Amino acid sequence: MLSTRVAGTVAQGKAISGGVISDDGGALVTARGVIWSQSPTPTIDLPSKTTIIAGVDKFYTSMTSLLPNTKYYYRAYATNKAGTAYGEEYTITTPNGSAVNESENSNFAVSPNPANDFATVNY
């Protein structure tokens, strides 16, 4: 049995979800994660997914490269030797604004440097 965690954080370019595996069917879970799509019923065949190989039965992960003002369907999945199980499907709509590509926005400056109790990050 697998449950999808409702997305708790939806920001420009990403959202956080996850899953809870309450029954593995008696076989070791070899991969788990979340899949998302602009079409209903996303499956693990899609490239828009996260994959966690090892881990606990309760997990969180980030859906990334989300377009602004777009509706997405998402659900958790877990795979073992018996096959792939899916959790409930939910939808989110990303806020207006530009999409964030984390690989393009990796340059930032911290001040003061070195930071002690707190810091301001400019990127």
Accessible surface in RSA format (square Angstrom, percent):
REM  Atomic radii and reference values for relative SASA: ProtOr
REM  Chains: A
REM  Algorithm: Lee & Richards
REM  Probe-radius: 1.40
REM  Slices: 20
REM RES _ NUM      All-atoms   Total-Side   Main-Chain    Non-polar    All polar
REM                ABS   REL    ABS   REL    ABS   REL    ABS   REL    ABS   REL
RES MET A   1   149.73  77.5 118.61  78.5  31.12  74.1  97.58  83.0  52.15  69.1
RES LEU A   2    14.44   8.0   2.63   1.9  11.81  29.7   2.63   1.8  11.81  31.8
RES SER A   3    38.80  32.8  38.79  51.8   0.01   0.0  16.98  36.2  21.82  30.6
RES THR A   4     8.58   6.1   0.00   0.0   8.58  20.5   0.29   0.4   8.29  12.5
RES ARG A   5    55.88  23.5  49.94  25.5   5.94  14.1  18.46  25.2  37.42  22.7
RES VAL A   6    99.10  65.2  83.39  75.5  15.72  37.9  83.39  72.5  15.72  42.6
RES ALA A   7    15.57  14.3   0.08   0.1  15.49  35.2   0.08   0.1  15.49  41.0
RES GLY A   8    72.14  89.0   0.00   N/A  72.14  89.0  37.44 102.8  34.69  77.7
RES THR A   9    70.81  50.4  67.44  68.4   3.37   8.0  42.85  57.6  27.96  42.3
RES VAL A  10    55.77  36.7  27.28  24.7  28.49  68.6  27.28  23.7  28.49  77.3
RES ALA A  11    42.12  38.7  38.14  58.9   3.99   9.1  42.12  59.3   0.00   0.0
RES GLN A  12    78.91  44.1  68.63  50.2  10.28  24.5  21.36  45.5  57.55  43.6
RES GLY A  13     3.39   4.2   0.00   N/A   3.39   4.2   0.78   2.1   2.61   5.8
RES LYS A  14    86.09  42.0  86.08  52.8   0.01   0.0  41.53  37.4  44.56  47.5
RES ALA A  15     0.30   0.3   0.00   0.0   0.30   0.7   0.30   0.4   0.00   0.0
RES ILE A  16    63.75  36.3  63.07  47.0   0.69   1.7  63.07  45.4   0.69   1.9
RES SER A  17     0.61   0.5   0.00   0.0   0.61   1.4   0.61   1.3   0.00   0.0
RES GLY A  18     0.00   0.0   0.00   N/A   0.00   0.0   0.00   0.0   0.00   0.0
RES GLY A  19     0.00   0.0   0.00   N/A   0.00   0.0   0.00   0.0   0.00   0.0
RES VAL A  20    40.13  26.4  39.88  36.1   0.24   0.6  39.88  34.7   0.24   0.7
RES ILE A  21    10.64   6.1   3.32   2.5   7.33  17.7   3.32   2.4   7.33  19.9
RES SER A  22    81.66  69.0  42.98  57.4  38.68  89.1  45.25  96.4  36.41  51.0
RES ASP A  23    86.09  60.3  72.54  72.2  13.55  32.0  20.70  48.7  65.39  65.2
RES ASP A  24    63.18  44.3  53.22  53.0   9.97  23.6  11.73  27.6  51.45  51.3
RES GLY A  25    68.72  84.7   0.00   N/A  68.72  84.7  37.25 102.2  31.47  70.5
RES GLY A  26    77.68  95.8   0.00   N/A  77.68  95.8  39.59 108.6  38.09  85.3
RES ALA A  27    12.10  11.1   5.68   8.8   6.42  14.6  12.10  17.0   0.00   0.0
RES LEU A  28   144.66  80.6 130.20  93.1  14.46  36.3 133.67  93.9  10.99  29.6
RES VAL A  29    12.85   8.5   7.52   6.8   5.33  12.8   7.52   6.5   5.33  14.5
RES THR A  30    70.84  50.4  63.73  64.6   7.12  17.0  57.40  77.1  13.45  20.3
RES ALA A  31    17.24  15.9  17.24  26.6   0.00   0.0  17.24  24.3   0.00   0.0
RES ARG A  32     8.53   3.6   8.53   4.3   0.00   0.0   0.18   0.3   8.35   5.1
RES GLY A  33     0.00   0.0   0.00   N/A   0.00   0.0   0.00   0.0   0.00   0.0
RES VAL A  34     0.00   0.0   0.00   0.0   0.00   0.0   0.00   0.0   0.00   0.0
RES ILE A  35     0.00   0.0   0.00   0.0   0.00   0.0   0.00   0.0   0.00   0.0
RES TRP A  36    16.68   6.7  16.68   8.1   0.00   0.0  10.58   5.6   6.10   9.9
RES SER A  37    20.13  17.0  14.18  18.9   5.94  13.7   7.40  15.7  12.73  17.8
RES GLN A  38   101.20  56.6  79.35  58.0  21.85  52.0  24.12  51.3  77.08  58.5
RES SER A  39    64.88  54.8  63.59  84.9   1.29   3.0  27.45  58.5  37.43  52.4
RES PRO A  40    81.22  59.2  68.09  62.1  13.13  47.7  68.09  56.2  13.13  81.6
RES THR A  41    83.00  59.0  73.92  74.9   9.08  21.6  48.35  64.9  34.65  52.4
RES PRO A  42     2.43   1.8   0.00   0.0   2.43   8.8   2.43   2.0   0.00   0.0
RES THR A  43    47.59  33.8  46.90  47.5   0.69   1.6  38.13  51.2   9.45  14.3
RES ILE A  44    51.02  29.0  46.80  34.9   4.22  10.2  46.80  33.7   4.22  11.5
RES ASP A  45   129.49  90.7  96.89  96.4  32.60  77.1  35.19  82.8  94.30  94.0
RES LEU A  46    56.74  31.6  56.62  40.5   0.12   0.3  56.74  39.9   0.00   0.0
RES PRO A  47   125.67  91.6  96.14  87.6  29.52 107.3 105.86  87.4  19.81 123.1
RES SER A  48    33.06  27.9  26.44  35.3   6.62  15.3  28.13  59.9   4.93   6.9
RES LYS A  49    72.41  35.3  52.16  32.0  20.25  48.2  29.06  26.2  43.35  46.2
RES THR A  50    25.51  18.1  20.65  20.9   4.86  11.6  25.51  34.3   0.00   0.0
RES THR A  51    69.14  49.2  37.67  38.2  31.47  75.0  30.09  40.4  39.05  59.0
RES ILE A  52    46.90  26.7  43.69  32.5   3.21   7.7  46.90  33.8   0.00   0.0
RES ILE A  53   119.25  67.9 111.89  83.4   7.36  17.7 111.89  80.6   7.36  20.0
RES ALA A  54    80.02  73.6  63.14  97.4  16.87  38.4  67.01  94.4  13.00  34.4
RES GLY A  55    50.70  62.5   0.00   N/A  50.70  62.5  26.55  72.9  24.14  54.1
RES VAL A  56   106.43  70.0  99.06  89.7   7.38  17.8 105.07  91.3   1.36   3.7
RES ASP A  57    73.01  51.1  69.33  69.0   3.68   8.7  12.93  30.4  60.08  59.9
RES LYS A  58   132.75  64.8 124.56  76.4   8.19  19.5  67.81  61.0  64.93  69.2
RES PHE A  59    13.29   6.6   8.29   5.1   5.00  13.0  13.29   8.1   0.00   0.0
RES TYR A  60   140.69  65.7 118.29  67.3  22.40  58.3  88.54  66.5  52.15  64.3
RES THR A  61    21.17  15.1  11.15  11.3  10.02  23.9  10.92  14.7  10.25  15.5
RES SER A  62    42.05  35.5  35.70  47.6   6.35  14.6  14.66  31.2  27.39  38.4
RES MET A  63     0.13   0.1   0.13   0.1   0.00   0.0   0.00   0.0   0.13   0.2
RES THR A  64    53.38  38.0  51.20  51.9   2.18   5.2  26.04  35.0  27.34  41.3
RES SER A  65    84.08  71.1  64.28  85.8  19.80  45.6  37.68  80.2  46.41  65.0
RES LEU A  66     0.74   0.4   0.68   0.5   0.06   0.1   0.68   0.5   0.06   0.1
RES LEU A  67    90.32  50.3  90.32  64.6   0.00   0.0  90.32  63.4   0.00   0.0
RES PRO A  68    41.91  30.5  31.53  28.7  10.38  37.7  33.71  27.8   8.20  51.0
RES ASN A  69   101.09  69.7  81.51  78.8  19.59  47.2   9.92  23.9  91.17  88.1
RES THR A  70    23.87  17.0  19.59  19.9   4.28  10.2  15.41  20.7   8.46  12.8
RES LYS A  71   104.88  51.2  96.70  59.3   8.18  19.5  48.42  43.6  56.46  60.1
RES TYR A  72    10.85   5.1  10.85   6.2   0.00   0.0   8.03   6.0   2.82   3.5
RES TYR A  73    39.33  18.4  39.33  22.4   0.00   0.0  15.04  11.3  24.29  29.9
RES TYR A  74     0.87   0.4   0.87   0.5   0.00   0.0   0.00   0.0   0.87   1.1
RES ARG A  75    27.53  11.6  27.53  14.0   0.00   0.0   0.00   0.0  27.53  16.7
RES ALA A  76     0.00   0.0   0.00   0.0   0.00   0.0   0.00   0.0   0.00   0.0
RES TYR A  77     5.13   2.4   5.13   2.9   0.00   0.0   3.79   2.8   1.34   1.6
RES ALA A  78     9.36   8.6   6.51  10.0   2.85   6.5   6.79   9.6   2.56   6.8
RES THR A  79    31.47  22.4  31.08  31.5   0.39   0.9  29.95  40.2   1.51   2.3
RES ASN A  80    23.42  16.2  16.34  15.8   7.09  17.1   2.37   5.7  21.05  20.3
RES LYS A  81   190.08  92.7 145.93  89.5  44.15 105.1 101.92  91.7  88.16  93.9
RES ALA A  82    94.14  86.6  51.03  78.8  43.10  98.0  61.39  86.4  32.75  86.8
RES GLY A  83    36.70  45.3   0.00   N/A  36.70  45.3  33.59  92.2   3.11   7.0
RES THR A  84    45.00  32.0  14.41  14.6  30.58  72.9   9.52  12.8  35.47  53.6
RES ALA A  85    51.87  47.7  44.66  68.9   7.21  16.4  50.95  71.8   0.91   2.4
RES TYR A  86    70.93  33.1  42.96  24.4  27.97  72.8  35.69  26.8  35.24  43.4
RES GLY A  87     7.94   9.8   0.00   N/A   7.94   9.8   2.41   6.6   5.52  12.4
RES GLU A  88    81.65  46.9  69.99  52.9  11.67  27.8  52.56 101.7  29.09  23.8
RES GLU A  89    65.42  37.6  38.43  29.1  26.99  64.3  19.47  37.7  45.94  37.5
RES TYR A  90    73.84  34.5  69.02  39.3   4.82  12.5  49.41  37.1  24.43  30.1
RES THR A  91    66.41  47.2  44.21  44.8  22.21  52.9  15.44  20.7  50.98  77.1
RES ILE A  92    18.60  10.6  10.91   8.1   7.68  18.5  18.60  13.4   0.00   0.0
RES THR A  93    83.00  59.0  59.92  60.7  23.09  55.0  41.34  55.5  41.67  63.0
RES THR A  94     2.84   2.0   0.42   0.4   2.42   5.8   0.42   0.6   2.42   3.7
RES PRO A  95    54.61  39.8  42.80  39.0  11.81  42.9  54.28  44.8   0.33   2.1
RES ASN A  96   111.21  76.7  95.83  92.6  15.38  37.0  31.80  76.5  79.41  76.8
RES GLY A  97    37.05  45.7   0.00   N/A  37.05  45.7  26.24  72.0  10.81  24.2
RES SER A  98    82.34  69.6  70.75  94.4  11.58  26.7  49.00 104.3  33.34  46.7
RES ALA A  99    47.12  43.3  24.28  37.5  22.84  52.0  24.62  34.7  22.50  59.6
RES VAL A 100    51.59  33.9  46.55  42.1   5.04  12.1  47.19  41.0   4.40  11.9
RES ASN A 101    65.20  45.0  62.16  60.1   3.04   7.3  18.29  44.0  46.91  45.3
RES GLU A 102    90.74  52.1  80.56  61.0  10.18  24.2  43.84  84.8  46.91  38.3
RES SER A 103    91.70  77.5  62.05  82.8  29.65  68.3  56.31 119.9  35.40  49.6
RES GLU A 104   133.17  76.5 103.30  78.2  29.87  71.1  40.46  78.3  92.71  75.7
RES ASN A 105    79.07  54.5  60.63  58.6  18.44  44.4  14.11  34.0  64.96  62.8
RES SER A 106    71.52  60.4  53.67  71.6  17.85  41.1  38.27  81.5  33.25  46.6
RES ASN A 107   129.27  89.1 116.66 112.7  12.61  30.4  37.34  89.9  91.92  88.8
RES PHE A 108   129.21  64.6  94.34  58.4  34.87  90.7 100.16  60.7  29.05  83.2
RES ALA A 109    61.14  56.2  54.90  84.7   6.24  14.2  60.72  85.5   0.43   1.1
RES VAL A 110    48.24  31.7  37.11  33.6  11.13  26.8  37.11  32.2  11.13  30.2
RES SER A 111    54.79  46.3  52.68  70.3   2.11   4.9  38.85  82.7  15.94  22.3
RES PRO A 112    78.71  57.4  71.21  64.9   7.49  27.2  78.10  64.5   0.60   3.7
RES ASN A 113   124.10  85.6  90.77  87.7  33.32  80.2  16.88  40.6 107.22 103.6
RES PRO A 114   110.74  80.7 104.86  95.6   5.88  21.4 106.66  88.1   4.08  25.3
RES ALA A 115    46.04  42.3  20.11  31.0  25.93  59.0  20.11  28.3  25.93  68.7
RES ASN A 116   133.51  92.1  99.31  96.0  34.20  82.3  30.15  72.6 103.36  99.9
RES ASP A 117   140.48  98.4 103.73 103.2  36.75  86.9  28.99  68.2 111.49 111.2
RES PHE A 118   160.05  80.1 147.32  91.2  12.73  33.1 157.48  95.5   2.56   7.3
RES ALA A 119    41.87  38.5  13.31  20.5  28.56  65.0  13.32  18.8  28.55  75.6
RES THR A 120    73.34  52.2  69.21  70.2   4.12   9.8  45.08  60.6  28.25  42.7
RES VAL A 121    77.74  51.2  57.11  51.7  20.63  49.7  57.11  49.6  20.63  55.9
RES ASN A 122    86.25  59.5  79.49  76.8   6.76  16.3  30.19  72.7  56.06  54.2
RES TYR A 123   199.61  93.2 130.92  74.5  68.69 178.7 110.02  82.7  89.59 110.4
END  Absolute sums over single chains surface
CHAIN  1 A     7503.9       5781.2       1722.7       4305.6       3198.3
END  Absolute sums over all chains
TOTAL          7503.9       5781.2       1722.7       4305.6       3198.3
